[in-house]
Amino acid sequence: MEASSQPHVVVVGAGPAGLMAAEAAAAAGARVTVRDQRRSFGRTLLLAGRSGLNLTHDEPLETFLGRYSTGRELVEPAIRAFPPSAVRAWADELGADTFVGSSGRVFPAAMRATALVRAWLVRLADLGVAFEPATPWSGFDDTSEHTVLALGGASWPQVGGDGSWVAVFRAAGFAVDPLVASNAGVEVEWSAPLLDRFEGTPLKNVAVSIDGETVRGEPTITAAGLEGGPIYALGPRIRAALARARPSLEIDLQPDLPEADLAHRLAGRRRSKDSLSTWLRRAGLQPVAVAIMREATDNRLPTSVDTLAALAKAVPLPVRGIASIDRAISSAGGVAAAEIDETGMLRRRPGTWVVGEMSAWDAPTGGYLIQACLSTGRRAGTAAAALRAD
Ligand SMILES: Cc1cc2nc3c(=O)[nH]c(=O)nc-3n(C[C@H](O)[C@H](O)[C@H](O)COP(=O)(O)OP(=O)(O)OC[C@H]3O[C@@H](n4cnc5c(N)ncnc54)[C@H](O)[C@@H]3O)c2cc1C
């Protein structure tokens, strides 16, 4: 493409979605500028990298796509075009040497998130991408530039976006679903003694249920309640339940053991001199598990094996709410699907795309978030480079 006919693509927001849009547009021959309100780029990736940068997930594509609980139509074509295998190949080219963890999660083996972001920024600079830090976006303008907006949701506003774009979009007449916390902890009222002993302790190998959906994993006790994979995965159900009433989670502390077998085991492991707690631990219940059983019964644990087994299979934990959005892993909600075409472009504002968490899809942790951001960014960057500037 001749320099004079090259479109100028301005990408605003330097998270995974924006940086990938910049790479795709520059690789397709566009002149590209990336702006961010922060002084440095890729900060959300650095934050995500603190707990291990889970880039995508290794599983059959149909299963993968089924993880998007809302807005699947917004991300599916982009993910099909740039699937998990392509994300791995892309990261490996940056030197990540990705590997699949035991749960199917894909991580870089060779480098930390800092090195990956650095390598990525070098690649973008080599492609001729210009960077404009400390440049906030505060509204649509009417230049003929092609603009890819990648402003993120509203979680961790001290690092990423604060969702202030929502008001700008609504004022311009676009439908935006409210941004709400997703992949967030739940608030549970723990007693002080439980927190003193068990704050930060995981409940190992349990199954958490609400409204007929069950997810296994290791939720962790926090000062505010419970955090971790199973809680995040149940988020959409918990949100729906909270909209109706004050719901309870049910924790199965021995998911591999049917209730009758657990009762049998409890009967067989009782020693006359044992305290109740020692007896329960002897039957395979970890101390933190016994503590939440006590909590659920107001410290009046039943003594019959059948009632104890029934309790251990379904400890009720009343949930007060979802943790606030500023500590959530991601945001649900965003620009409504009807506003966006198959490339991520705003139908009523040709030349402007929205990518990543800005649009109204939701998924659990496990690599599905970054994957959707990279895929939608890539799709929009490619389309922005291809659209002729008027
Ligand atoms: C602690 C934590 C751990 C995580 N771990 C993982 C993980 O392992 N795997 C995974 O898949 N996902 C993970 N996530 C989620 C993942 O980081 C996000 O889904 C992803 O970063 C969203 O990408 P994005 O590009 O849409 O937006 P963001 O990454 O939020 O980037 C938005 C960018 O836009 C800029 N911006 C916002 N508003 C403006 C404005 N008005 N003007 C200019 N610039 C603006 C922000 O400064 C920011 O740089 C994690 C999130 C957190 C908080």
The ligand as an SDF file (V2000), in Angstrom:
LIG
                    3D

 53 58  0  0  0  0  0  0  0  0999 V2000
   -5.8320   -9.4810   38.9320 C   0  0  0  0  0  0  0  0  0  0  0  0
   -6.2780   -9.9030   37.5490 C   0  0  0  0  0  0  0  0  0  0  0  0
   -5.8160  -11.0840   37.0060 C   0  0  0  0  0  0  0  0  0  0  0  0
   -6.2560  -11.4860   35.7310 C   0  0  0  0  0  0  0  0  0  0  0  0
   -5.7810  -12.6400   35.2000 N   0  0  0  0  0  0  0  0  0  0  0  0
   -6.2130  -13.0370   33.9810 C   0  0  0  0  0  0  0  0  0  0  0  0
   -5.6960  -14.2280   33.3920 C   0  0  0  0  0  0  0  0  0  0  0  0
   -4.7760  -14.8570   33.9340 O   0  0  0  0  0  0  0  0  0  0  0  0
   -6.2200  -14.6200   32.2010 N   0  0  0  0  0  0  0  0  0  0  0  0
   -7.2090  -13.9120   31.5660 C   0  0  0  0  0  0  0  0  0  0  0  0
   -7.6860  -14.3460   30.5070 O   0  0  0  0  0  0  0  0  0  0  0  0
   -7.6600  -12.7470   32.0620 N   0  0  0  0  0  0  0  0  0  0  0  0
   -7.1860  -12.3050   33.2510 C   0  0  0  0  0  0  0  0  0  0  0  0
   -7.6270  -11.1240   33.7710 N   0  0  0  0  0  0  0  0  0  0  0  0
   -8.5850  -10.3200   32.9710 C   0  0  0  0  0  0  0  0  0  0  0  0
   -7.8750   -9.5780   31.8450 C   0  0  0  0  0  0  0  0  0  0  0  0
   -6.7400   -8.9050   32.3620 O   0  0  0  0  0  0  0  0  0  0  0  0
   -8.8650   -8.5830   31.1900 C   0  0  0  0  0  0  0  0  0  0  0  0
   -9.9680   -9.3150   30.7090 O   0  0  0  0  0  0  0  0  0  0  0  0
   -8.2010   -7.8480   30.0440 C   0  0  0  0  0  0  0  0  0  0  0  0
   -7.0730   -7.1250   30.4850 O   0  0  0  0  0  0  0  0  0  0  0  0
   -9.1660   -6.8740   29.3680 C   0  0  0  0  0  0  0  0  0  0  0  0
   -8.5030   -6.3790   28.2570 O   0  0  0  0  0  0  0  0  0  0  0  0
   -8.9340   -5.0630   27.4770 P   0  0  0  0  0  0  0  0  0  0  0  0
   -7.8300   -4.8230   26.4920 O   0  0  0  0  0  0  0  0  0  0  0  0
  -10.3200   -5.1600   27.0060 O   0  0  0  0  0  0  0  0  0  0  0  0
   -8.9250   -3.8900   28.5680 O   0  0  0  0  0  0  0  0  0  0  0  0
   -7.8350   -3.4940   29.6460 P   0  0  0  0  0  0  0  0  0  0  0  0
   -6.7900   -4.5370   29.7500 O   0  0  0  0  0  0  0  0  0  0  0  0
   -8.5930   -3.0950   30.8630 O   0  0  0  0  0  0  0  0  0  0  0  0
   -7.1380   -2.2140   29.0270 O   0  0  0  0  0  0  0  0  0  0  0  0
   -7.8230   -1.0090   28.8880 C   0  0  0  0  0  0  0  0  0  0  0  0
   -6.7980    0.0870   28.6720 C   0  0  0  0  0  0  0  0  0  0  0  0
   -7.5090    1.2630   28.3180 O   0  0  0  0  0  0  0  0  0  0  0  0
   -6.9840    2.3620   29.0250 C   0  0  0  0  0  0  0  0  0  0  0  0
   -8.0570    3.3420   29.1660 N   0  0  0  0  0  0  0  0  0  0  0  0
   -9.2480    3.1860   29.7820 C   0  0  0  0  0  0  0  0  0  0  0  0
   -9.9910    4.2960   29.6740 N   0  0  0  0  0  0  0  0  0  0  0  0
   -9.2500    5.1690   28.9650 C   0  0  0  0  0  0  0  0  0  0  0  0
   -9.4950    6.5100   28.4840 C   0  0  0  0  0  0  0  0  0  0  0  0
  -10.6500    7.1630   28.7360 N   0  0  0  0  0  0  0  0  0  0  0  0
   -8.5170    7.1020   27.7510 N   0  0  0  0  0  0  0  0  0  0  0  0
   -7.3370    6.4520   27.4580 C   0  0  0  0  0  0  0  0  0  0  0  0
   -7.0670    5.2170   27.8850 N   0  0  0  0  0  0  0  0  0  0  0  0
   -8.0280    4.5690   28.6200 C   0  0  0  0  0  0  0  0  0  0  0  0
   -6.5450    1.7800   30.3540 C   0  0  0  0  0  0  0  0  0  0  0  0
   -5.5640    2.5940   30.9850 O   0  0  0  0  0  0  0  0  0  0  0  0
   -6.0070    0.4160   29.9380 C   0  0  0  0  0  0  0  0  0  0  0  0
   -4.6320    0.4670   29.6370 O   0  0  0  0  0  0  0  0  0  0  0  0
   -7.1830  -10.6760   35.0140 C   0  0  0  0  0  0  0  0  0  0  0  0
   -7.6190   -9.4740   35.5570 C   0  0  0  0  0  0  0  0  0  0  0  0
   -7.1700   -9.0820   36.8060 C   0  0  0  0  0  0  0  0  0  0  0  0
   -7.6760   -7.7820   37.3810 C   0  0  0  0  0  0  0  0  0  0  0  0
  1  2  1  0
  2  3  1  0
  2 52  2  0
  3  4  2  0
  4  5  1  0
  4 50  1  0
  5  6  2  0
  6  7  1  0
  6 13  1  0
  7  8  2  0
  7  9  1  0
  9 10  1  0
 10 11  2  0
 10 12  1  0
 12 13  2  0
 13 14  1  0
 14 15  1  0
 14 50  1  0
 15 16  1  0
 16 17  1  0
 16 18  1  0
 18 19  1  0
 18 20  1  0
 20 21  1  0
 20 22  1  0
 22 23  1  0
 23 24  1  0
 24 25  2  0
 24 26  1  0
 24 27  1  0
 27 28  1  0
 28 29  2  0
 28 30  1  0
 28 31  1  0
 31 32  1  0
 32 33  1  0
 33 34  1  0
 33 48  1  0
 34 35  1  0
 35 36  1  0
 35 46  1  0
 36 37  1  0
 36 45  1  0
 37 38  2  0
 38 39  1  0
 39 40  1  0
 39 45  2  0
 40 41  1  0
 40 42  2  0
 42 43  1  0
 43 44  2  0
 44 45  1  0
 46 47  1  0
 46 48  1  0
 48 49  1  0
 50 51  2  0
 51 52  1  0
 52 53  1  0
M  END
$$$$
